[in-house]
Amino acid sequence: MDGFSYRPSPFFILDEVDAALDNLNVAKVAGFIRSKSCEGPSRNQDADGSTGFQSIVISLKDSFYDKAEALVGVYRDSERR
């Protein structure tokens, strides 16, 4: 995502970017997205002057959507397998 740091898009849709990742790397990707998002820890500008972005992430991994700030839509119910 460093290619988007010059003029970042204000909105991203990421479809199963975690599909081939193990849980450790899923946590790293989730942390990166959260740190760069508009609602992240620093709502103002980052050190490089960017203001962050909004995103929708489509994922089937519990370890990814457990770290989400909000869940919207349909997601897997852990009681029904």
N, CA, C and O atoms as a Maestro MAE file, in Angstrom:
{
 s_m_m2io_version
 :::
 2.0.0
}

f_m_ct {
 s_m_title
 :::
 protein
 m_atom[324] {
  # First column is atom index #
  i_m_mmod_type
  r_m_x_coord
  r_m_y_coord
  r_m_z_coord
  i_m_residue_number
  s_m_chain_name
  s_m_pdb_residue_name
  s_m_pdb_atom_name
  i_m_atomic_number
  :::
  1 25 0.806 -1.193 0.000 1 A "MET " " N  " 7
  2 3 0.000 0.000 0.000 1 A "MET " " CA " 6
  3 2 0.850 1.258 0.000 1 A "MET " " C  " 6
  4 15 0.303 2.360 0.024 1 A "MET " " O  " 8
  5 25 2.144 1.131 -0.026 2 A "ASP " " N  " 7
  6 3 2.991 2.314 -0.031 2 A "ASP " " CA " 6
  7 2 2.838 3.116 -1.306 2 A "ASP " " C  " 6
  8 15 3.118 4.314 -1.308 2 A "ASP " " O  " 8
  9 25 2.400 2.494 -2.392 3 A "GLY " " N  " 7
  10 3 2.190 3.201 -3.640 3 A "GLY " " CA " 6
  11 2 1.053 4.204 -3.557 3 A "GLY " " C  " 6
  12 15 0.934 5.075 -4.419 3 A "GLY " " O  " 8
  13 25 0.221 4.096 -2.541 4 A "PHE " " N  " 7
  14 3 -0.902 5.001 -2.386 4 A "PHE " " CA " 6
  15 2 -0.606 6.130 -1.412 4 A "PHE " " C  " 6
  16 15 -1.507 6.902 -1.085 4 A "PHE " " O  " 8
  17 25 0.621 6.247 -0.944 5 A "SER " " N  " 7
  18 3 0.906 7.255 0.068 5 A "SER " " CA " 6
  19 2 1.087 8.660 -0.510 5 A "SER " " C  " 6
  20 15 0.994 9.633 0.238 5 A "SER " " O  " 8
  21 25 1.342 8.797 -1.811 6 A "TYR " " N  " 7
  22 3 1.477 10.132 -2.394 6 A "TYR " " CA " 6
  23 2 0.126 10.830 -2.456 6 A "TYR " " C  " 6
  24 15 -0.017 11.937 -1.937 6 A "TYR " " O  " 8
  25 25 -0.853 10.214 -3.071 7 A "ARG " " N  " 7
  26 3 -2.215 10.734 -3.136 7 A "ARG " " CA " 6
  27 2 -3.158 9.594 -2.809 7 A "ARG " " C  " 6
  28 15 -3.720 8.978 -3.715 7 A "ARG " " O  " 8
  29 25 -3.342 9.303 -1.532 8 A "PRO " " N  " 7
  30 3 -4.141 8.132 -1.163 8 A "PRO " " CA " 6
  31 2 -5.608 8.289 -1.533 8 A "PRO " " C  " 6
  32 15 -6.174 9.379 -1.452 8 A "PRO " " O  " 8
  33 25 -6.197 7.199 -1.932 9 A "SER " " N  " 7
  34 3 -7.630 7.180 -2.165 9 A "SER " " CA " 6
  35 2 -8.314 7.270 -0.807 9 A "SER " " C  " 6
  36 15 -7.806 6.720 0.171 9 A "SER " " O  " 8
  37 25 -9.444 7.944 -0.724 10 A "PRO " " N  " 7
  38 3 -10.116 8.057 0.573 10 A "PRO " " CA " 6
  39 2 -10.869 6.789 0.961 10 A "PRO " " C  " 6
  40 15 -11.361 6.690 2.085 10 A "PRO " " O  " 8
  41 25 -10.970 5.810 0.043 11 A "PHE " " N  " 7
  42 3 -11.801 4.644 0.298 11 A "PHE " " CA " 6
  43 2 -11.250 3.417 -0.425 11 A "PHE " " C  " 6
  44 15 -10.940 3.488 -1.615 11 A "PHE " " O  " 8
  45 25 -11.123 2.291 0.285 12 A "PHE " " N  " 7
  46 3 -10.643 1.046 -0.305 12 A "PHE " " CA " 6
  47 2 -11.625 -0.079 -0.019 12 A "PHE " " C  " 6
  48 15 -12.229 -0.124 1.053 12 A "PHE " " O  " 8
  49 25 -11.782 -0.976 -0.965 13 A "ILE " " N  " 7
  50 3 -12.501 -2.229 -0.749 13 A "ILE " " CA " 6
  51 2 -11.479 -3.337 -0.944 13 A "ILE " " C  " 6
  52 15 -10.919 -3.491 -2.029 13 A "ILE " " O  " 8
  53 25 -11.240 -4.103 0.101 14 A "LEU " " N  " 7
  54 3 -10.237 -5.169 0.081 14 A "LEU " " CA " 6
  55 2 -10.954 -6.505 0.202 14 A "LEU " " C  " 6
  56 15 -11.585 -6.786 1.221 14 A "LEU " " O  " 8
  57 25 -10.857 -7.325 -0.830 15 A "ASP " " N  " 7
  58 3 -11.565 -8.605 -0.877 15 A "ASP " " CA " 6
  59 2 -10.621 -9.750 -0.556 15 A "ASP " " C  " 6
  60 15 -9.786 -10.118 -1.381 15 A "ASP " " O  " 8
  61 25 -10.747 -10.308 0.622 16 A "GLU " " N  " 7
  62 3 -9.971 -11.454 1.099 16 A "GLU " " CA " 6
  63 2 -8.468 -11.290 0.918 16 A "GLU " " C  " 6
  64 15 -7.790 -12.181 0.406 16 A "GLU " " O  " 8
  65 25 -7.959 -10.142 1.342 17 A "VAL " " N  " 7
  66 3 -6.514 -9.902 1.273 17 A "VAL " " CA " 6
  67 2 -5.758 -10.822 2.226 17 A "VAL " " C  " 6
  68 15 -4.538 -10.956 2.123 17 A "VAL " " O  " 8
  69 25 -6.466 -11.449 3.141 18 A "ASP " " N  " 7
  70 3 -5.860 -12.318 4.140 18 A "ASP " " CA " 6
  71 2 -5.974 -13.799 3.801 18 A "ASP " " C  " 6
  72 15 -5.616 -14.639 4.626 18 A "ASP " " O  " 8
  73 25 -6.455 -14.140 2.630 19 A "ALA " " N  " 7
  74 3 -6.756 -15.532 2.292 19 A "ALA " " CA " 6
  75 2 -5.548 -16.464 2.419 19 A "ALA " " C  " 6
  76 15 -5.697 -17.598 2.875 19 A "ALA " " O  " 8
  77 25 -4.378 -16.013 2.032 20 A "ALA " " N  " 7
  78 3 -3.194 -16.879 2.054 20 A "ALA " " CA " 6
  79 2 -2.296 -16.640 3.266 20 A "ALA " " C  " 6
  80 15 -1.175 -17.145 3.313 20 A "ALA " " O  " 8
  81 25 -2.777 -15.876 4.242 21 A "LEU " " N  " 7
  82 3 -1.943 -15.507 5.378 21 A "LEU " " CA " 6
  83 2 -2.223 -16.362 6.608 21 A "LEU " " C  " 6
  84 15 -3.340 -16.838 6.811 21 A "LEU " " O  " 8
  85 25 -1.182 -16.548 7.428 22 A "ASP " " N  " 7
  86 3 -1.377 -17.203 8.712 22 A "ASP " " CA " 6
  87 2 -1.870 -16.158 9.720 22 A "ASP " " C  " 6
  88 15 -1.939 -14.970 9.404 22 A "ASP " " O  " 8
  89 25 -2.209 -16.603 10.922 23 A "ASN " " N  " 7
  90 3 -2.814 -15.699 11.915 23 A "ASN " " CA " 6
  91 2 -1.907 -14.550 12.321 23 A "ASN " " C  " 6
  92 15 -2.393 -13.449 12.580 23 A "ASN " " O  " 8
  93 25 -0.599 -14.780 12.383 24 A "LEU " " N  " 7
  94 3 0.321 -13.708 12.751 24 A "LEU " " CA " 6
  95 2 0.294 -12.597 11.707 24 A "LEU " " C  " 6
  96 15 0.229 -11.416 12.048 24 A "LEU " " O  " 8
  97 25 0.343 -12.981 10.441 25 A "ASN " " N  " 7
  98 3 0.338 -11.978 9.378 25 A "ASN " " CA " 6
  99 2 -1.040 -11.346 9.178 25 A "ASN " " C  " 6
  100 15 -1.132 -10.197 8.745 25 A "ASN " " O  " 8
  101 25 -2.104 -12.076 9.486 26 A "VAL " " N  " 7
  102 3 -3.446 -11.482 9.466 26 A "VAL " " CA " 6
  103 2 -3.508 -10.350 10.489 26 A "VAL " " C  " 6
  104 15 -4.062 -9.286 10.211 26 A "VAL " " O  " 8
  105 25 -2.940 -10.580 11.668 27 A "ALA " " N  " 7
  106 3 -2.923 -9.551 12.704 27 A "ALA " " CA " 6
  107 2 -2.116 -8.330 12.260 27 A "ALA " " C  " 6
  108 15 -2.486 -7.197 12.567 27 A "ALA " " O  " 8
  109 25 -1.019 -8.555 11.541 28 A "LYS " " N  " 7
  110 3 -0.212 -7.436 11.045 28 A "LYS " " CA " 6
  111 2 -0.981 -6.614 10.012 28 A "LYS " " C  " 6
  112 15 -0.949 -5.384 10.049 28 A "LYS " " O  " 8
  113 25 -1.671 -7.290 9.091 29 A "VAL " " N  " 7
  114 3 -2.453 -6.580 8.076 29 A "VAL " " CA " 6
  115 2 -3.589 -5.809 8.733 29 A "VAL " " C  " 6
  116 15 -3.835 -4.652 8.393 29 A "VAL " " O  " 8
  117 25 -4.279 -6.443 9.668 30 A "ALA " " N  " 7
  118 3 -5.376 -5.766 10.368 30 A "ALA " " CA " 6
  119 2 -4.863 -4.547 11.135 30 A "ALA " " C  " 6
  120 15 -5.510 -3.499 11.143 30 A "ALA " " O  " 8
  121 25 -3.725 -4.681 11.764 31 A "GLY " " N  " 7
  122 3 -3.134 -3.559 12.489 31 A "GLY " " CA " 6
  123 2 -2.723 -2.422 11.571 31 A "GLY " " C  " 6
  124 15 -2.887 -1.251 11.914 31 A "GLY " " O  " 8
  125 25 -2.190 -2.762 10.407 32 A "PHE " " N  " 7
  126 3 -1.811 -1.737 9.435 32 A "PHE " " CA " 6
  127 2 -3.039 -0.973 8.947 32 A "PHE " " C  " 6
  128 15 -3.037 0.257 8.893 32 A "PHE " " O  " 8
  129 25 -4.087 -1.717 8.594 33 A "ILE " " N  " 7
  130 3 -5.308 -1.071 8.117 33 A "ILE " " CA " 6
  131 2 -5.894 -0.171 9.192 33 A "ILE " " C  " 6
  132 15 -6.327 0.944 8.901 33 A "ILE " " O  " 8
  133 25 -5.909 -0.642 10.420 34 A "ARG " " N  " 7
  134 3 -6.446 0.157 11.517 34 A "ARG " " CA " 6
  135 2 -5.595 1.402 11.760 34 A "ARG " " C  " 6
  136 15 -6.136 2.476 12.024 34 A "ARG " " O  " 8
  137 25 -4.276 1.273 11.676 35 A "SER " " N  " 7
  138 3 -3.402 2.429 11.927 35 A "SER " " CA " 6
  139 2 -3.505 3.480 10.833 35 A "SER " " C  " 6
  140 15 -3.291 4.662 11.101 35 A "SER " " O  " 8
  141 25 -3.824 3.086 9.626 36 A "LYS " " N  " 7
  142 3 -3.932 4.027 8.511 36 A "LYS " " CA " 6
  143 2 -5.357 4.513 8.263 36 A "LYS " " C  " 6
  144 15 -5.577 5.367 7.405 36 A "LYS " " O  " 8
  145 25 -6.309 3.988 8.993 37 A "SER " " N  " 7
  146 3 -7.703 4.361 8.746 37 A "SER " " CA " 6
  147 2 -8.023 5.723 9.355 37 A "SER " " C  " 6
  148 15 -7.314 6.207 10.237 37 A "SER " " O  " 8
  149 25 -9.088 6.321 8.875 38 A "CYS " " N  " 7
  150 3 -9.526 7.637 9.368 38 A "CYS " " CA " 6
  151 2 -9.924 7.588 10.825 38 A "CYS " " C  " 6
  152 15 -9.788 8.584 11.536 38 A "CYS " " O  " 8
  153 25 -10.412 6.451 11.283 39 A "GLU " " N  " 7
  154 3 -10.870 6.314 12.664 39 A "GLU " " CA " 6
  155 2 -9.814 5.692 13.558 39 A "GLU " " C  " 6
  156 15 -10.123 5.254 14.666 39 A "GLU " " O  " 8
  157 25 -8.567 5.646 13.093 40 A "GLY " " N  " 7
  158 3 -7.482 5.045 13.856 40 A "GLY " " CA " 6
  159 2 -7.084 5.887 15.050 40 A "GLY " " C  " 6
  160 15 -7.759 6.864 15.376 40 A "GLY " " O  " 8
  161 25 -5.985 5.515 15.711 41 A "PRO " " N  " 7
  162 3 -5.560 6.208 16.915 41 A "PRO " " CA " 6
  163 2 -5.339 7.702 16.717 41 A "PRO " " C  " 6
  164 15 -5.679 8.496 17.594 41 A "PRO " " O  " 8
  165 25 -4.777 8.093 15.583 42 A "SER " " N  " 7
  166 3 -4.575 9.522 15.334 42 A "SER " " CA " 6
  167 2 -5.522 9.949 14.226 42 A "SER " " C  " 6
  168 15 -5.293 9.647 13.055 42 A "SER " " O  " 8
  169 25 -6.572 10.643 14.589 43 A "ARG " " N  " 7
  170 3 -7.577 11.041 13.604 43 A "ARG " " CA " 6
  171 2 -7.109 12.211 12.760 43 A "ARG " " C  " 6
  172 15 -7.728 12.526 11.744 43 A "ARG " " O  " 8
  173 25 -6.045 12.847 13.156 44 A "ASN " " N  " 7
  174 3 -5.515 13.941 12.370 44 A "ASN " " CA " 6
  175 2 -4.567 13.390 11.328 44 A "ASN " " C  " 6
  176 15 -4.785 12.290 10.818 44 A "ASN " " O  " 8
  177 25 -3.536 14.116 11.004 45 A "GLN " " N  " 7
  178 3 -2.617 13.675 9.977 45 A "GLN " " CA " 6
  179 2 -1.532 12.777 10.554 45 A "GLN " " C  " 6
  180 15 -1.132 12.912 11.710 45 A "GLN " " O  " 8
  181 25 -1.056 11.835 9.692 46 A "ASP " " N  " 7
  182 3 0.082 11.012 10.053 46 A "ASP " " CA " 6
  183 2 1.348 11.857 9.948 46 A "ASP " " C  " 6
  184 15 1.291 13.032 9.585 46 A "ASP " " O  " 8
  185 25 2.484 11.254 10.267 47 A "ALA " " N  " 7
  186 3 3.756 11.961 10.182 47 A "ALA " " CA " 6
  187 2 4.074 12.397 8.752 47 A "ALA " " C  " 6
  188 15 4.735 13.413 8.540 47 A "ALA " " O  " 8
  189 25 3.596 11.616 7.763 48 A "ASP " " N  " 7
  190 3 3.872 11.961 6.360 48 A "ASP " " CA " 6
  191 2 2.839 12.919 5.776 48 A "ASP " " C  " 6
  192 15 2.920 13.266 4.598 48 A "ASP " " O  " 8
  193 25 1.867 13.354 6.582 49 A "GLY " " N  " 7
  194 3 0.892 14.323 6.124 49 A "GLY " " CA " 6
  195 2 -0.389 13.729 5.577 49 A "GLY " " C  " 6
  196 15 -1.311 14.471 5.238 49 A "GLY " " O  " 8
  197 25 -0.473 12.412 5.481 50 A "SER " " N  " 7
  198 3 -1.698 11.807 4.963 50 A "SER " " CA " 6
  199 2 -2.762 11.770 6.059 50 A "SER " " C  " 6
  200 15 -2.444 11.733 7.248 50 A "SER " " O  " 8
  201 25 -4.017 11.782 5.647 51 A "THR " " N  " 7
  202 3 -5.099 11.849 6.621 51 A "THR " " CA " 6
  203 2 -5.790 10.514 6.834 51 A "THR " " C  " 6
  204 15 -6.763 10.457 7.586 51 A "THR " " O  " 8
  205 25 -5.340 9.451 6.216 52 A "GLY " " N  " 7
  206 3 -5.939 8.142 6.405 52 A "GLY " " CA " 6
  207 2 -7.006 7.842 5.378 52 A "GLY " " C  " 6
  208 15 -7.269 8.647 4.484 52 A "GLY " " O  " 8
  209 25 -7.617 6.682 5.509 53 A "PHE " " N  " 7
  210 3 -8.630 6.259 4.550 53 A "PHE " " CA " 6
  211 2 -9.707 5.464 5.254 53 A "PHE " " C  " 6
  212 15 -9.542 5.063 6.406 53 A "PHE " " O  " 8
  213 25 -10.804 5.238 4.566 54 A "GLN " " N  " 7
  214 3 -11.863 4.358 5.031 54 A "GLN " " CA " 6
  215 2 -11.766 3.075 4.229 54 A "GLN " " C  " 6
  216 15 -11.286 3.085 3.096 54 A "GLN " " O  " 8
  217 25 -12.218 1.964 4.809 55 A "SER " " N  " 7
  218 3 -12.107 0.708 4.071 55 A "SER " " CA " 6
  219 2 -13.232 -0.245 4.426 55 A "SER " " C  " 6
  220 15 -13.793 -0.216 5.522 55 A "SER " " O  " 8
  221 25 -13.533 -1.081 3.464 56 A "ILE " " N  " 7
  222 3 -14.391 -2.249 3.672 56 A "ILE " " CA " 6
  223 2 -13.505 -3.450 3.377 56 A "ILE " " C  " 6
  224 15 -12.891 -3.532 2.313 56 A "ILE " " O  " 8
  225 25 -13.443 -4.377 4.319 57 A "VAL " " N  " 7
  226 3 -12.621 -5.571 4.138 57 A "VAL " " CA " 6
  227 2 -13.529 -6.789 4.167 57 A "VAL " " C  " 6
  228 15 -14.301 -6.981 5.106 57 A "VAL " " O  " 8
  229 25 -13.429 -7.601 3.138 58 A "ILE " " N  " 7
  230 3 -14.181 -8.847 3.071 58 A "ILE " " CA " 6
  231 2 -13.230 -9.959 3.485 58 A "ILE " " C  " 6
  232 15 -12.174 -10.141 2.877 58 A "ILE " " O  " 8
  233 25 -13.605 -10.700 4.518 59 A "SER " " N  " 7
  234 3 -12.736 -11.743 5.048 59 A "SER " " CA " 6
  235 2 -13.573 -12.894 5.595 59 A "SER " " C  " 6
  236 15 -14.695 -12.695 6.063 59 A "SER " " O  " 8
  237 25 -13.018 -14.087 5.530 60 A "LEU " " N  " 7
  238 3 -13.665 -15.258 6.105 60 A "LEU " " CA " 6
  239 2 -12.923 -15.781 7.328 60 A "LEU " " C  " 6
  240 15 -13.276 -16.827 7.871 60 A "LEU " " O  " 8
  241 25 -11.905 -15.062 7.757 61 A "LYS " " N  " 7
  242 3 -11.094 -15.514 8.885 61 A "LYS " " CA " 6
  243 2 -11.527 -14.827 10.169 61 A "LYS " " C  " 6
  244 15 -11.620 -13.602 10.242 61 A "LYS " " O  " 8
  245 25 -11.789 -15.651 11.184 62 A "ASP " " N  " 7
  246 3 -12.178 -15.127 12.500 62 A "ASP " " CA " 6
  247 2 -11.136 -14.160 13.050 62 A "ASP " " C  " 6
  248 15 -11.478 -13.130 13.629 62 A "ASP " " O  " 8
  249 25 -9.860 -14.502 12.863 63 A "SER " " N  " 7
  250 3 -8.796 -13.677 13.430 63 A "SER " " CA " 6
  251 2 -8.738 -12.296 12.792 63 A "SER " " C  " 6
  252 15 -8.176 -11.370 13.376 63 A "SER " " O  " 8
  253 25 -9.311 -12.145 11.604 64 A "PHE " " N  " 7
  254 3 -9.336 -10.826 10.967 64 A "PHE " " CA " 6
  255 2 -10.531 -10.013 11.443 64 A "PHE " " C  " 6
  256 15 -10.369 -8.874 11.879 64 A "PHE " " O  " 8
  257 25 -11.718 -10.580 11.364 65 A "TYR " " N  " 7
  258 3 -12.868 -9.758 11.731 65 A "TYR " " CA " 6
  259 2 -13.073 -9.648 13.224 65 A "TYR " " C  " 6
  260 15 -13.906 -8.854 13.661 65 A "TYR " " O  " 8
  261 25 -12.344 -10.415 14.031 66 A "ASP " " N  " 7
  262 3 -12.350 -10.190 15.481 66 A "ASP " " CA " 6
  263 2 -11.683 -8.862 15.833 66 A "ASP " " C  " 6
  264 15 -11.962 -8.284 16.884 66 A "ASP " " O  " 8
  265 25 -10.803 -8.378 14.955 67 A "LYS " " N  " 7
  266 3 -10.090 -7.123 15.192 67 A "LYS " " CA " 6
  267 2 -10.794 -5.926 14.568 67 A "LYS " " C  " 6
  268 15 -10.299 -4.802 14.651 67 A "LYS " " O  " 8
  269 25 -11.931 -6.156 13.954 68 A "ALA " " N  " 7
  270 3 -12.650 -5.072 13.272 68 A "ALA " " CA " 6
  271 2 -13.286 -4.119 14.265 68 A "ALA " " C  " 6
  272 15 -13.705 -4.513 15.353 68 A "ALA " " O  " 8
  273 25 -13.348 -2.875 13.873 69 A "GLU " " N  " 7
  274 3 -14.022 -1.870 14.696 69 A "GLU " " CA " 6
  275 2 -15.531 -2.066 14.628 69 A "GLU " " C  " 6
  276 15 -16.237 -1.857 15.614 69 A "GLU " " O  " 8
  277 25 -16.021 -2.469 13.459 70 A "ALA " " N  " 7
  278 3 -17.459 -2.694 13.271 70 A "ALA " " CA " 6
  279 2 -17.648 -3.789 12.225 70 A "ALA " " C  " 6
  280 15 -16.860 -3.908 11.287 70 A "ALA " " O  " 8
  281 25 -18.684 -4.571 12.394 71 A "LEU " " N  " 7
  282 3 -19.040 -5.585 11.406 71 A "LEU " " CA " 6
  283 2 -20.350 -5.164 10.771 71 A "LEU " " C  " 6
  284 15 -21.313 -4.827 11.460 71 A "LEU " " O  " 8
  285 25 -20.373 -5.190 9.452 72 A "VAL " " N  " 7
  286 3 -21.558 -4.797 8.708 72 A "VAL " " CA " 6
  287 2 -21.861 -5.895 7.708 72 A "VAL " " C  " 6
  288 15 -20.964 -6.375 7.016 72 A "VAL " " O  " 8
  289 25 -23.110 -6.292 7.631 73 A "GLY " " N  " 7
  290 3 -23.489 -7.297 6.647 73 A "GLY " " CA " 6
  291 2 -23.575 -8.675 7.248 73 A "GLY " " C  " 6
  292 15 -23.958 -8.841 8.406 73 A "GLY " " O  " 8
  293 25 -23.220 -9.653 6.461 74 A "VAL " " N  " 7
  294 3 -23.337 -11.049 6.860 74 A "VAL " " CA " 6
  295 2 -21.967 -11.547 7.297 74 A "VAL " " C  " 6
  296 15 -20.965 -11.331 6.616 74 A "VAL " " O  " 8
  297 25 -21.943 -12.214 8.438 75 A "TYR " " N  " 7
  298 3 -20.711 -12.824 8.887 75 A "TYR " " CA " 6
  299 2 -21.022 -14.181 9.502 75 A "TYR " " C  " 6
  300 15 -22.156 -14.448 9.898 75 A "TYR " " O  " 8
  301 25 -20.020 -15.023 9.577 76 A "ARG " " N  " 7
  302 3 -20.190 -16.383 10.052 76 A "ARG " " CA " 6
  303 2 -20.504 -16.409 11.539 76 A "ARG " " C  " 6
  304 15 -19.832 -15.751 12.334 76 A "ARG " " O  " 8
  305 25 -21.521 -17.167 11.910 77 A "ASP " " N  " 7
  306 3 -21.888 -17.345 13.309 77 A "ASP " " CA " 6
  307 2 -21.088 -18.534 13.840 77 A "ASP " " C  " 6
  308 15 -21.183 -19.634 13.296 77 A "ASP " " O  " 8
  309 25 -20.313 -18.326 14.883 78 A "SER " " N  " 7
  310 3 -19.432 -19.376 15.394 78 A "SER " " CA " 6
  311 2 -20.194 -20.526 16.027 78 A "SER " " C  " 6
  312 15 -19.635 -21.612 16.176 78 A "SER " " O  " 8
  313 25 -21.458 -20.326 16.406 79 A "GLU " " N  " 7
  314 3 -22.241 -21.400 17.013 79 A "GLU " " CA " 6
  315 2 -22.821 -22.353 15.967 79 A "GLU " " C  " 6
  316 15 -23.156 -23.491 16.298 79 A "GLU " " O  " 8
  317 25 -22.942 -21.923 14.740 80 A "ARG " " N  " 7
  318 3 -23.533 -22.739 13.678 80 A "ARG " " CA " 6
  319 2 -22.456 -23.197 12.721 80 A "ARG " " C  " 6
  320 15 -22.042 -22.425 11.857 80 A "ARG " " O  " 8
  321 25 -21.991 -24.421 12.844 81 A "ARG " " N  " 7
  322 3 -20.958 -24.941 11.936 81 A "ARG " " CA " 6
  323 2 -21.369 -26.233 11.355 81 A "ARG " " C  " 6
  324 15 -20.626 -26.820 10.568 81 A "ARG " " O  " 8
  :::
 }
 m_bond[323] {
  # First column is bond index #
  i_m_from
  i_m_to
  i_m_order
  :::
  1 1 2 1
  2 2 3 1
  3 3 4 2
  4 3 5 1
  5 5 6 1
  6 6 7 1
  7 7 8 2
  8 7 9 1
  9 9 10 1
  10 10 11 1
  11 11 12 2
  12 11 13 1
  13 13 14 1
  14 14 15 1
  15 15 16 2
  16 15 17 1
  17 17 18 1
  18 18 19 1
  19 19 20 2
  20 19 21 1
  21 21 22 1
  22 22 23 1
  23 23 24 2
  24 23 25 1
  25 25 26 1
  26 26 27 1
  27 27 28 2
  28 27 29 1
  29 29 30 1
  30 30 31 1
  31 31 32 2
  32 31 33 1
  33 33 34 1
  34 34 35 1
  35 35 36 2
  36 35 37 1
  37 37 38 1
  38 38 39 1
  39 39 40 2
  40 39 41 1
  41 41 42 1
  42 42 43 1
  43 43 44 2
  44 43 45 1
  45 45 46 1
  46 46 47 1
  47 47 48 2
  48 47 49 1
  49 49 50 1
  50 50 51 1
  51 51 52 2
  52 51 53 1
  53 53 54 1
  54 54 55 1
  55 55 56 2
  56 55 57 1
  57 57 58 1
  58 58 59 1
  59 59 60 2
  60 59 61 1
  61 61 62 1
  62 62 63 1
  63 63 64 2
  64 63 65 1
  65 65 66 1
  66 66 67 1
  67 67 68 2
  68 67 69 1
  69 69 70 1
  70 70 71 1
  71 71 72 2
  72 71 73 1
  73 73 74 1
  74 74 75 1
  75 75 76 2
  76 75 77 1
  77 77 78 1
  78 78 79 1
  79 79 80 2
  80 79 81 1
  81 81 82 1
  82 82 83 1
  83 83 84 2
  84 83 85 1
  85 85 86 1
  86 86 87 1
  87 87 88 2
  88 87 89 1
  89 89 90 1
  90 90 91 1
  91 91 92 2
  92 91 93 1
  93 93 94 1
  94 94 95 1
  95 95 96 2
  96 95 97 1
  97 97 98 1
  98 98 99 1
  99 99 100 2
  100 99 101 1
  101 101 102 1
  102 102 103 1
  103 103 104 2
  104 103 105 1
  105 105 106 1
  106 106 107 1
  107 107 108 2
  108 107 109 1
  109 109 110 1
  110 110 111 1
  111 111 112 2
  112 111 113 1
  113 113 114 1
  114 114 115 1
  115 115 116 2
  116 115 117 1
  117 117 118 1
  118 118 119 1
  119 119 120 2
  120 119 121 1
  121 121 122 1
  122 122 123 1
  123 123 124 2
  124 123 125 1
  125 125 126 1
  126 126 127 1
  127 127 128 2
  128 127 129 1
  129 129 130 1
  130 130 131 1
  131 131 132 2
  132 131 133 1
  133 133 134 1
  134 134 135 1
  135 135 136 2
  136 135 137 1
  137 137 138 1
  138 138 139 1
  139 139 140 2
  140 139 141 1
  141 141 142 1
  142 142 143 1
  143 143 144 2
  144 143 145 1
  145 145 146 1
  146 146 147 1
  147 147 148 2
  148 147 149 1
  149 149 150 1
  150 150 151 1
  151 151 152 2
  152 151 153 1
  153 153 154 1
  154 154 155 1
  155 155 156 2
  156 155 157 1
  157 157 158 1
  158 158 159 1
  159 159 160 2
  160 159 161 1
  161 161 162 1
  162 162 163 1
  163 163 164 2
  164 163 165 1
  165 165 166 1
  166 166 167 1
  167 167 168 2
  168 167 169 1
  169 169 170 1
  170 170 171 1
  171 171 172 2
  172 171 173 1
  173 173 174 1
  174 174 175 1
  175 175 176 2
  176 175 177 1
  177 177 178 1
  178 178 179 1
  179 179 180 2
  180 179 181 1
  181 181 182 1
  182 182 183 1
  183 183 184 2
  184 183 185 1
  185 185 186 1
  186 186 187 1
  187 187 188 2
  188 187 189 1
  189 189 190 1
  190 190 191 1
  191 191 192 2
  192 191 193 1
  193 193 194 1
  194 194 195 1
  195 195 196 2
  196 195 197 1
  197 197 198 1
  198 198 199 1
  199 199 200 2
  200 199 201 1
  201 201 202 1
  202 202 203 1
  203 203 204 2
  204 203 205 1
  205 205 206 1
  206 206 207 1
  207 207 208 2
  208 207 209 1
  209 209 210 1
  210 210 211 1
  211 211 212 2
  212 211 213 1
  213 213 214 1
  214 214 215 1
  215 215 216 2
  216 215 217 1
  217 217 218 1
  218 218 219 1
  219 219 220 2
  220 219 221 1
  221 221 222 1
  222 222 223 1
  223 223 224 2
  224 223 225 1
  225 225 226 1
  226 226 227 1
  227 227 228 2
  228 227 229 1
  229 229 230 1
  230 230 231 1
  231 231 232 2
  232 231 233 1
  233 233 234 1
  234 234 235 1
  235 235 236 2
  236 235 237 1
  237 237 238 1
  238 238 239 1
  239 239 240 2
  240 239 241 1
  241 241 242 1
  242 242 243 1
  243 243 244 2
  244 243 245 1
  245 245 246 1
  246 246 247 1
  247 247 248 2
  248 247 249 1
  249 249 250 1
  250 250 251 1
  251 251 252 2
  252 251 253 1
  253 253 254 1
  254 254 255 1
  255 255 256 2
  256 255 257 1
  257 257 258 1
  258 258 259 1
  259 259 260 2
  260 259 261 1
  261 261 262 1
  262 262 263 1
  263 263 264 2
  264 263 265 1
  265 265 266 1
  266 266 267 1
  267 267 268 2
  268 267 269 1
  269 269 270 1
  270 270 271 1
  271 271 272 2
  272 271 273 1
  273 273 274 1
  274 274 275 1
  275 275 276 2
  276 275 277 1
  277 277 278 1
  278 278 279 1
  279 279 280 2
  280 279 281 1
  281 281 282 1
  282 282 283 1
  283 283 284 2
  284 283 285 1
  285 285 286 1
  286 286 287 1
  287 287 288 2
  288 287 289 1
  289 289 290 1
  290 290 291 1
  291 291 292 2
  292 291 293 1
  293 293 294 1
  294 294 295 1
  295 295 296 2
  296 295 297 1
  297 297 298 1
  298 298 299 1
  299 299 300 2
  300 299 301 1
  301 301 302 1
  302 302 303 1
  303 303 304 2
  304 303 305 1
  305 305 306 1
  306 306 307 1
  307 307 308 2
  308 307 309 1
  309 309 310 1
  310 310 311 1
  311 311 312 2
  312 311 313 1
  313 313 314 1
  314 314 315 1
  315 315 316 2
  316 315 317 1
  317 317 318 1
  318 318 319 1
  319 319 320 2
  320 319 321 1
  321 321 322 1
  322 322 323 1
  323 323 324 2
  :::
 }
}
